[in-house]
Each structure stands twice: as C-alpha cells, then as structure tokens.
Amino acid sequence: MLGITTSAAEVTHISKHGFWLLLSDEELLVPFDQFPWFRKGTIEQISEVQWLTPDHLYWPGLDIDLSVQSIRNPATFPLVSGAAG
C-alpha cells in the first residue's frame, strides 16, 4: 500500500552567524547578515519552521515567509525589509 510522503524542515544548528536548515537531504545555511529578520528571533521561534510547498517556508512565531530559492541563491533576491539589521 502506498502512502503519502511528508517531509519536514528542521533547524539543525544555530550560531551567532546564522542557522542550518535541513530540507529532506539538503542542508542550507541561513546567514543572519543576509536574512536579518531572524537575528532577534529566539531559538524556539527559529526552530519552528513549516515547509508548506517545495519552495515555500514559513516561521509562524516570526511571521516570516521565504522562498527556498532565496536561501539557495540570495544574490538573485534583493533584500527588501523594514526590519533593522
């Protein structure tokens, strides 16, 4: 019997420079200098990530939505934020 495959995103490490995010078999660095919205987040808020679609991540405690592609290639996505770094 075939089942539905579900994948979860997982934060595997947080440091003063950023955090590592595991998506299936891919681990991505989310550096705070490129994603300043996370800088003042708590460990709990950063760790609570939802992988809604293959390219959509959401952190409900911080109300942050990100494209997975923006983490893979941040230079192709201009930084637009009202948050102070």
Backbone as JSON Lines, residues from 0, in Angstrom:
{"i":0,"aa":"M","n":[0.83,-1.17,0.0],"ca":[0.0,0.0,0.0],"c":[0.89,1.24,0.0]}
{"i":1,"aa":"L","n":[0.59,2.16,-0.88],"ca":[1.37,3.39,-0.98],"c":[0.8,4.43,-0.03]}
{"i":2,"aa":"G","n":[1.68,5.18,0.57],"ca":[1.27,6.24,1.48],"c":[1.68,7.59,0.94]}
{"i":3,"aa":"I","n":[1.32,8.61,1.66],"ca":[1.7,9.97,1.3],"c":[3.04,10.27,1.95]}
{"i":4,"aa":"T","n":[3.98,10.74,1.14],"ca":[5.28,11.11,1.66],"c":[5.2,12.53,2.2]}
{"i":5,"aa":"T","n":[5.6,12.69,3.44],"ca":[5.63,14.03,4.02],"c":[7.05,14.34,4.43]}
{"i":6,"aa":"S","n":[7.45,15.55,4.21],"ca":[8.78,16.0,4.6],"c":[8.64,17.16,5.55]}
{"i":7,"aa":"A","n":[9.56,17.23,6.47],"ca":[9.56,18.34,7.41],"c":[10.89,19.06,7.3]}
{"i":8,"aa":"A","n":[10.84,20.33,7.49],"ca":[12.06,21.13,7.58],"c":[12.53,21.07,9.02]}
{"i":9,"aa":"E","n":[13.84,21.09,9.2],"ca":[14.4,21.03,10.55],"c":[15.59,21.96,10.66]}
{"i":10,"aa":"V","n":[15.62,22.75,11.71],"ca":[16.79,23.57,12.02],"c":[17.74,22.68,12.81]}
{"i":11,"aa":"T","n":[18.95,22.49,12.27],"ca":[19.89,21.55,12.89],"c":[20.95,22.22,13.74]}
{"i":12,"aa":"H","n":[21.19,23.52,13.54],"ca":[22.22,24.23,14.31],"c":[21.96,25.72,14.22]}
{"i":13,"aa":"I","n":[22.14,26.42,15.33],"ca":[22.03,27.88,15.36],"c":[23.31,28.42,15.99]}
{"i":14,"aa":"S","n":[23.91,29.42,15.33],"ca":[25.1,30.07,15.88],"c":[24.89,31.57,15.82]}
{"i":15,"aa":"K","n":[25.89,32.34,16.22],"ca":[25.77,33.79,16.16],"c":[25.79,34.31,14.72]}
{"i":16,"aa":"H","n":[26.15,33.45,13.77],"ca":[26.24,33.85,12.36],"c":[25.0,33.49,11.55]}
{"i":17,"aa":"G","n":[24.21,32.54,12.03],"ca":[23.04,32.1,11.29],"c":[22.59,30.74,11.76]}
{"i":18,"aa":"F","n":[21.82,30.06,10.91],"ca":[21.38,28.72,11.28],"c":[21.36,27.81,10.05]}
{"i":19,"aa":"W","n":[21.44,26.51,10.32],"ca":[21.41,25.49,9.29],"c":[20.02,24.89,9.24]}
{"i":20,"aa":"L","n":[19.5,24.77,8.02],"ca":[18.15,24.28,7.78],"c":[18.23,23.03,6.93]}
{"i":21,"aa":"L","n":[17.67,21.93,7.41],"ca":[17.66,20.66,6.69],"c":[16.32,20.5,5.99]}
{"i":22,"aa":"L","n":[16.38,20.37,4.66],"ca":[15.19,20.14,3.84],"c":[15.4,18.83,3.1]}
{"i":23,"aa":"S","n":[14.76,17.78,3.56],"ca":[14.98,16.42,3.04],"c":[16.45,16.07,3.16]}
{"i":24,"aa":"D","n":[17.16,15.97,2.03],"ca":[18.58,15.61,2.06],"c":[19.48,16.8,1.76]}
{"i":25,"aa":"E","n":[18.95,18.0,1.8],"ca":[19.72,19.21,1.51],"c":[19.8,20.07,2.76]}
{"i":26,"aa":"E","n":[21.01,20.49,3.13],"ca":[21.19,21.37,4.28],"c":[21.66,22.73,3.79]}
{"i":27,"aa":"L","n":[20.95,23.76,4.21],"ca":[21.22,25.13,3.75],"c":[21.59,26.03,4.93]}
{"i":28,"aa":"L","n":[22.55,26.9,4.72],"ca":[22.9,27.91,5.71],"c":[22.03,29.14,5.48]}
{"i":29,"aa":"V","n":[21.44,29.64,6.55],"ca":[20.65,30.87,6.51],"c":[21.42,31.89,7.36]}
{"i":30,"aa":"P","n":[22.32,32.67,6.72],"ca":[23.14,33.62,7.49],"c":[22.34,34.86,7.9]}
{"i":31,"aa":"F","n":[22.56,35.29,9.13],"ca":[21.84,36.46,9.65],"c":[22.17,37.74,8.88]}
{"i":32,"aa":"D","n":[23.37,37.85,8.32],"ca":[23.68,39.08,7.58],"c":[22.88,39.19,6.29]}
{"i":33,"aa":"Q","n":[22.45,38.06,5.72],"ca":[21.62,38.09,4.51],"c":[20.13,37.96,4.81]}
{"i":34,"aa":"F","n":[19.8,37.46,6.0],"ca":[18.41,37.29,6.41],"c":[18.25,37.86,7.83]}
{"i":35,"aa":"P","n":[18.32,39.2,7.95],"ca":[18.36,39.85,9.27],"c":[17.08,39.7,10.09]}
{"i":36,"aa":"W","n":[15.98,39.29,9.46],"ca":[14.72,39.14,10.18],"c":[14.82,38.11,11.3]}
{"i":37,"aa":"F","n":[15.76,37.16,11.16],"ca":[15.9,36.09,12.15],"c":[16.82,36.47,13.31]}
{"i":38,"aa":"R","n":[17.59,37.52,13.16],"ca":[18.64,37.85,14.12],"c":[18.15,37.94,15.56]}
{"i":39,"aa":"K","n":[16.99,38.53,15.78],"ca":[16.49,38.69,17.15],"c":[15.47,37.63,17.53]}
{"i":40,"aa":"G","n":[15.3,36.63,16.67],"ca":[14.38,35.53,16.98],"c":[14.95,34.64,18.06]}
{"i":41,"aa":"T","n":[14.07,34.04,18.82],"ca":[14.51,33.09,19.84],"c":[14.81,31.74,19.17]}
{"i":42,"aa":"I","n":[15.47,30.86,19.89],"ca":[15.73,29.52,19.38],"c":[14.41,28.84,19.03]}
{"i":43,"aa":"E","n":[13.43,28.99,19.9],"ca":[12.12,28.38,19.65],"c":[11.47,28.94,18.39]}
{"i":44,"aa":"Q","n":[11.52,30.25,18.2],"ca":[10.91,30.86,17.02],"c":[11.62,30.44,15.73]}
{"i":45,"aa":"I","n":[12.93,30.38,15.75],"ca":[13.69,29.98,14.56],"c":[13.48,28.5,14.27]}
{"i":46,"aa":"S","n":[13.39,27.7,15.3],"ca":[13.24,26.24,15.12],"c":[11.86,25.84,14.64]}
{"i":47,"aa":"E","n":[10.88,26.68,14.86],"ca":[9.51,26.36,14.44],"c":[9.3,26.8,12.99]}
{"i":48,"aa":"V","n":[9.67,25.92,12.06],"ca":[9.57,26.23,10.63],"c":[8.62,25.24,9.98]}
{"i":49,"aa":"Q","n":[7.81,25.75,9.08],"ca":[6.89,24.92,8.31],"c":[7.3,24.94,6.85]}
{"i":50,"aa":"W","n":[7.37,23.78,6.24],"ca":[7.72,23.66,4.82],"c":[6.41,23.4,4.08]}
{"i":51,"aa":"L","n":[5.8,24.48,3.61],"ca":[4.44,24.41,3.08],"c":[4.36,23.85,1.66]}
{"i":52,"aa":"T","n":[5.3,24.23,0.81],"ca":[5.4,23.72,-0.55],"c":[6.88,23.54,-0.84]}
{"i":53,"aa":"P","n":[7.25,22.91,-1.96],"ca":[8.68,22.71,-2.24],"c":[9.5,24.01,-2.23]}
{"i":54,"aa":"D","n":[8.87,25.16,-2.47],"ca":[9.63,26.42,-2.47],"c":[9.13,27.43,-1.44]}
{"i":55,"aa":"H","n":[8.34,27.0,-0.46],"ca":[7.77,27.97,0.49],"c":[7.98,27.5,1.93]}
{"i":56,"aa":"L","n":[8.72,28.31,2.69],"ca":[8.96,28.08,4.11],"c":[8.27,29.18,4.91]}
{"i":57,"aa":"Y","n":[7.77,28.82,6.1],"ca":[7.1,29.8,6.94],"c":[7.47,29.59,8.4]}
{"i":58,"aa":"W","n":[7.82,30.69,9.07],"ca":[8.11,30.7,10.5],"c":[6.97,31.44,11.18]}
{"i":59,"aa":"P","n":[5.99,30.73,11.75],"ca":[4.82,31.4,12.32],"c":[5.12,32.31,13.51]}
{"i":60,"aa":"G","n":[6.07,31.95,14.35],"ca":[6.4,32.77,15.5],"c":[7.05,34.09,15.14]}
{"i":61,"aa":"L","n":[7.6,34.17,13.94],"ca":[8.24,35.4,13.47],"c":[7.47,36.04,12.31]}
{"i":62,"aa":"D","n":[6.44,35.36,11.83],"ca":[5.66,35.79,10.67],"c":[6.58,36.07,9.47]}
{"i":63,"aa":"I","n":[7.44,35.11,9.17],"ca":[8.38,35.22,8.05],"c":[8.07,34.13,7.03]}
{"i":64,"aa":"D","n":[7.91,34.55,5.78],"ca":[7.77,33.65,4.63],"c":[9.02,33.79,3.78]}
{"i":65,"aa":"L","n":[9.59,32.66,3.36],"ca":[10.75,32.71,2.48],"c":[10.63,31.67,1.38]}
{"i":66,"aa":"S","n":[11.15,32.02,0.24],"ca":[11.32,31.07,-0.85],"c":[12.59,30.26,-0.58]}
{"i":67,"aa":"V","n":[12.54,28.97,-0.8],"ca":[13.74,28.14,-0.65],"c":[14.81,28.64,-1.62]}
{"i":68,"aa":"Q","n":[14.4,29.08,-2.8],"ca":[15.36,29.59,-3.79],"c":[16.1,30.83,-3.27]}
{"i":69,"aa":"S","n":[15.45,31.63,-2.43],"ca":[16.12,32.82,-1.89],"c":[17.23,32.44,-0.92]}
{"i":70,"aa":"I","n":[17.11,31.26,-0.29],"ca":[18.18,30.78,0.6],"c":[19.3,30.17,-0.24]}
{"i":71,"aa":"R","n":[18.94,29.42,-1.26],"ca":[19.95,28.81,-2.14],"c":[20.75,29.87,-2.9]}
{"i":72,"aa":"N","n":[20.08,30.92,-3.36],"ca":[20.71,31.95,-4.19],"c":[20.3,33.35,-3.73]}
{"i":73,"aa":"P","n":[20.76,33.78,-2.56],"ca":[20.31,35.07,-2.03],"c":[20.65,36.27,-2.91]}
{"i":74,"aa":"A","n":[21.7,36.16,-3.72],"ca":[22.09,37.29,-4.56],"c":[21.04,37.58,-5.63]}
{"i":75,"aa":"T","n":[20.24,36.6,-5.99],"ca":[19.22,36.81,-7.03],"c":[17.92,37.39,-6.47]}
{"i":76,"aa":"F","n":[17.86,37.54,-5.15],"ca":[16.67,38.1,-4.5],"c":[17.08,39.35,-3.73]}
{"i":77,"aa":"P","n":[16.66,40.52,-4.19],"ca":[17.04,41.74,-3.47],"c":[16.45,41.75,-2.07]}
{"i":78,"aa":"L","n":[17.23,42.21,-1.13],"ca":[16.81,42.31,0.26],"c":[15.85,43.49,0.42]}
{"i":79,"aa":"V","n":[14.62,43.19,0.78],"ca":[13.62,44.22,1.0],"c":[13.0,43.96,2.36]}
{"i":80,"aa":"S","n":[13.27,44.83,3.31],"ca":[12.75,44.63,4.64],"c":[12.7,45.95,5.39]}
{"i":81,"aa":"G","n":[11.71,46.07,6.24],"ca":[11.65,47.21,7.14],"c":[12.35,46.93,8.46]}
{"i":82,"aa":"A","n":[12.79,45.68,8.63],"ca":[13.46,45.27,9.88],"c":[14.86,45.83,9.95]}
{"i":83,"aa":"A","n":[15.24,46.27,11.12],"ca":[16.61,46.75,11.32],"c":[17.52,45.56,11.48]}
{"i":84,"aa":"G","n":[18.71,45.63,10.92],"ca":[19.67,44.52,10.97],"c":[20.44,44.43,12.22]}
